[in-house]
Amino acid sequence: MVWESILLVFLLGLGTFQVIASWADFKGISFFRHRIVGYVFGVVLIIGAFAWFFIAVKVGEGGPKGQHDDQALSTLIGGGLALLLTGFLPSIIKYRSYRKHHENADSSEGIEVFKQMTLLQAIHHRSNTLGKDK
């Protein structure tokens, strides 16, 4: 049941991150150009993950005893994989279209940087600005 829990958390995380990216207009971590597609993809992924998990996976066999470590591990692995995919996949998909744009980006800080840049562009931009400060 551990791999099913990892997959559930991964799909829920991925769907949630895409809904948030669409809602906050974070183009740099969204898989899609249009916000509505991001909303639909995220909601379908969330509903589909819950439906698959509770229909296909036998939950409750033997009760919750001894499953706490598995649940914590599933949450960490599934959520971490969803976070990594959300950061790196748009960087790969949007490499060419964002290459010129991020050179003229302002100095947004924090999560607001994803309104203009992908994760890899933000890392590259930040490393260049740190190198110029020295």
C-alpha positions as a Markdown table, in Angstrom:
| # | Residue | x | y | z |
|---|---|---|---|---|
| 1 | Met | 0.0 | 0.0 | 0.0 |
| 2 | Val | 3.0 | 2.3 | 0.3 |
| 3 | Trp | 3.4 | 2.9 | -3.5 |
| 4 | Glu | -0.3 | 3.6 | -3.8 |
| 5 | Ser | -0.1 | 6.2 | -1.1 |
| 6 | Ile | 3.0 | 7.8 | -2.7 |
| 7 | Leu | 1.1 | 7.9 | -6.0 |
| 8 | Leu | -1.9 | 9.4 | -4.3 |
| 9 | Val | 0.1 | 12.2 | -2.6 |
| 10 | Phe | 2.1 | 12.8 | -5.8 |
| 11 | Leu | -1.1 | 13.2 | -7.9 |
| 12 | Leu | -2.8 | 15.4 | -5.3 |
| 13 | Gly | 0.3 | 17.5 | -4.9 |
| 14 | Leu | 0.7 | 17.9 | -8.7 |
| 15 | Gly | -2.9 | 18.9 | -9.1 |
| 16 | Thr | -2.8 | 21.3 | -6.2 |
| 17 | Phe | 0.3 | 23.0 | -7.5 |
| 18 | Gln | -1.2 | 23.5 | -10.9 |
| 19 | Val | -4.4 | 25.0 | -9.4 |
| 20 | Ile | -2.3 | 27.3 | -7.3 |
| 21 | Ala | -0.1 | 28.2 | -10.3 |
| 22 | Ser | -3.2 | 29.1 | -12.3 |
| 23 | Trp | -4.9 | 31.0 | -9.5 |
| 24 | Ala | -1.8 | 33.1 | -8.7 |
| 25 | Asp | -0.8 | 33.5 | -12.3 |
| 26 | Phe | 2.6 | 31.8 | -11.8 |
| 27 | Lys | 3.5 | 31.2 | -15.4 |
| 28 | Gly | 6.9 | 29.9 | -14.5 |
| 29 | Ile | 5.6 | 26.8 | -12.7 |
| 30 | Ser | 2.4 | 26.2 | -14.7 |
| 31 | Phe | 2.4 | 23.4 | -17.2 |
| 32 | Phe | 0.0 | 25.3 | -19.5 |
| 33 | Arg | -0.2 | 28.7 | -21.2 |
| 34 | His | -3.9 | 29.2 | -20.4 |
| 35 | Arg | -5.0 | 29.5 | -16.8 |
| 36 | Ile | -8.3 | 27.7 | -17.3 |
| 37 | Val | -6.5 | 24.6 | -18.6 |
| 38 | Gly | -4.4 | 24.6 | -15.5 |
| 39 | Tyr | -7.5 | 24.8 | -13.3 |
| 40 | Val | -9.2 | 21.9 | -15.2 |
| 41 | Phe | -6.1 | 19.8 | -15.2 |
| 42 | Gly | -5.5 | 20.3 | -11.5 |
| 43 | Val | -9.1 | 19.6 | -10.4 |
| 44 | Val | -9.4 | 16.5 | -12.7 |
| 45 | Leu | -6.1 | 15.2 | -11.3 |
| 46 | Ile | -7.2 | 15.8 | -7.7 |
| 47 | Ile | -10.7 | 14.2 | -8.1 |
| 48 | Gly | -9.2 | 11.4 | -10.2 |
| 49 | Ala | -6.6 | 10.6 | -7.6 |
| 50 | Phe | -9.1 | 10.4 | -4.8 |
| 51 | Ala | -11.5 | 8.3 | -6.9 |
| 52 | Trp | -8.7 | 5.9 | -8.0 |
| 53 | Phe | -7.3 | 5.5 | -4.5 |
| 54 | Phe | -10.6 | 4.9 | -2.7 |
| 55 | Ile | -12.1 | 2.7 | -5.4 |
| 56 | Ala | -9.0 | 0.6 | -6.3 |
| 57 | Val | -7.0 | 0.4 | -3.1 |
| 58 | Lys | -8.3 | -1.6 | -0.2 |
| 59 | Val | -8.1 | 0.9 | 2.7 |
| 60 | Gly | -8.6 | -0.1 | 6.3 |
| 61 | Glu | -7.4 | -3.7 | 6.2 |
| 62 | Gly | -6.0 | -4.3 | 9.6 |
| 63 | Gly | -6.7 | -0.8 | 10.8 |
| 64 | Pro | -4.3 | 2.1 | 11.1 |
| 65 | Lys | -1.8 | 0.5 | 13.5 |
| 66 | Gly | 1.7 | 0.5 | 12.2 |
| 67 | Gln | 1.0 | 2.7 | 9.2 |
| 68 | His | 2.2 | 6.0 | 10.6 |
| 69 | Asp | 5.8 | 5.6 | 9.3 |
| 70 | Asp | 4.5 | 4.6 | 5.9 |
| 71 | Gln | 2.2 | 7.5 | 5.7 |
| 72 | Ala | 4.9 | 10.0 | 6.6 |
| 73 | Leu | 7.2 | 8.4 | 4.1 |
| 74 | Ser | 4.5 | 8.5 | 1.4 |
| 75 | Thr | 3.8 | 12.1 | 2.1 |
| 76 | Leu | 7.4 | 13.1 | 1.9 |
| 77 | Ile | 8.2 | 11.1 | -1.2 |
| 78 | Gly | 5.0 | 11.9 | -3.1 |
| 79 | Gly | 5.0 | 15.6 | -2.2 |
| 80 | Gly | 8.7 | 15.9 | -2.9 |
| 81 | Leu | 8.3 | 14.3 | -6.4 |
| 82 | Ala | 5.3 | 16.6 | -7.2 |
| 83 | Leu | 7.3 | 19.6 | -6.1 |
| 84 | Leu | 10.3 | 18.6 | -8.2 |
| 85 | Leu | 8.2 | 17.9 | -11.3 |
| 86 | Thr | 6.3 | 21.2 | -10.8 |
| 87 | Gly | 9.6 | 23.1 | -10.7 |
| 88 | Phe | 11.6 | 21.4 | -13.4 |
| 89 | Leu | 9.0 | 20.3 | -16.1 |
| 90 | Pro | 7.9 | 23.9 | -16.9 |
| 91 | Ser | 11.6 | 24.9 | -17.1 |
| 92 | Ile | 12.1 | 22.2 | -19.8 |
| 93 | Ile | 8.8 | 22.9 | -21.6 |
| 94 | Lys | 9.2 | 26.7 | -21.6 |
| 95 | Tyr | 13.0 | 26.9 | -22.2 |
| 96 | Arg | 12.9 | 28.5 | -25.6 |
| 97 | Ser | 10.0 | 30.9 | -25.0 |
| 98 | Tyr | 11.3 | 32.2 | -21.7 |
| 99 | Arg | 14.9 | 32.4 | -22.6 |
| 100 | Lys | 14.7 | 36.1 | -23.9 |
| 101 | His | 12.1 | 37.2 | -21.4 |
| 102 | His | 14.0 | 36.4 | -18.2 |
| 103 | Glu | 17.0 | 38.6 | -19.3 |
| 104 | Asn | 14.7 | 41.7 | -18.9 |
| 105 | Ala | 13.0 | 40.5 | -15.7 |
| 106 | Asp | 12.8 | 42.8 | -12.8 |
| 107 | Ser | 14.2 | 41.8 | -9.4 |
| 108 | Ser | 11.2 | 40.1 | -8.0 |
| 109 | Glu | 11.9 | 38.2 | -4.8 |
| 110 | Gly | 10.3 | 35.2 | -3.2 |
| 111 | Ile | 7.6 | 33.2 | -4.9 |
| 112 | Glu | 6.6 | 36.2 | -7.0 |
| 113 | Val | 9.6 | 35.4 | -9.3 |
| 114 | Phe | 7.5 | 32.6 | -10.8 |
| 115 | Lys | 5.2 | 35.1 | -12.4 |
| 116 | Gln | 8.0 | 35.9 | -14.8 |
| 117 | Met | 10.5 | 33.0 | -14.7 |
| 118 | Thr | 10.7 | 29.2 | -14.5 |
| 119 | Leu | 12.6 | 27.6 | -11.6 |
| 120 | Leu | 15.8 | 27.0 | -13.6 |
| 121 | Gln | 15.7 | 30.6 | -14.9 |
| 122 | Ala | 15.3 | 31.9 | -11.4 |
| 123 | Ile | 18.2 | 29.9 | -10.2 |
| 124 | His | 20.4 | 31.1 | -13.2 |
| 125 | His | 19.3 | 34.7 | -12.7 |
| 126 | Arg | 20.0 | 34.6 | -9.0 |
| 127 | Ser | 23.4 | 33.1 | -9.5 |
| 128 | Asn | 24.3 | 35.8 | -12.0 |
| 129 | Thr | 23.2 | 38.6 | -9.7 |
| 130 | Leu | 25.1 | 37.0 | -6.8 |
| 131 | Gly | 28.2 | 36.9 | -9.0 |
| 132 | Lys | 27.8 | 40.6 | -9.9 |
| 133 | Asp | 27.5 | 41.6 | -6.2 |
| 134 | Lys | 30.9 | 40.4 | -5.4 |
